[in-house]
Amino acid sequence: MDYQKILDQLVSGELKEYEVEAKDAYDLQKTIRNYGKRQYITGRAERGGAIVYTATNTGK
């Protein structure tokens, strides 16, 4: 999975949100930690362990 591309799409507004299952959340978190615009990414935990990521305050 190309999480870098997904994060770019979130920040640019191409994607409104991205949901990741609990089993894949750690891999996405590793990518977010190294992402240059990580301050714009917000995660919200859902029931069952899924996390929904959205972009906020992208400065646009």
C-alpha positions in Angstrom: 0.0 0.0 0.0 1.4 3.4 -0.9 0.5 5.4 2.2 2.7 8.3 1.1 0.4 8.8 -1.9 -2.7 8.5 0.3 -1.4 11.1 2.7 -0.6 13.5 -0.2 -4.2 13.0 -1.5 -5.7 13.8 1.9 -3.7 17.0 2.2 -4.4 18.1 -1.3 -8.2 17.5 -0.8 -8.3 14.8 -3.5 -9.5 12.4 -0.7 -11.9 13.5 1.9 -11.0 10.7 4.3 -9.2 7.4 4.5 -10.1 4.5 6.7 -7.6 1.9 7.8 -8.3 -1.3 9.6 -6.6 -1.9 13.0 -4.3 -4.6 11.5 -2.8 -2.0 9.0 -2.8 1.0 11.4 0.8 0.6 12.5 2.2 0.7 9.0 0.3 3.9 8.2 1.4 5.4 11.5 5.1 4.8 10.6 4.5 6.7 7.3 2.7 9.5 9.1 5.6 10.0 11.5 8.0 10.6 8.6 5.5 12.7 6.6 6.5 16.3 6.1 2.9 17.6 6.6 1.9 15.3 9.4 0.5 18.2 11.4 -2.3 18.4 8.9 -3.4 14.7 9.4 -5.9 13.8 12.1 -7.0 10.3 13.0 -10.3 9.3 14.7 -10.7 5.8 16.2 -13.9 4.0 15.3 -15.5 1.1 17.1 -13.8 -2.2 16.2 -10.4 -0.6 15.9 -10.6 1.1 12.5 -9.1 4.6 12.2 -10.4 7.3 9.9 -7.8 9.9 8.8 -8.7 13.3 7.5 -6.8 16.5 6.7 -7.3 19.6 8.7 -5.9 23.2 8.5 -3.9 22.5 5.3 -3.3 26.2 4.9 -5.3 26.6 1.7 
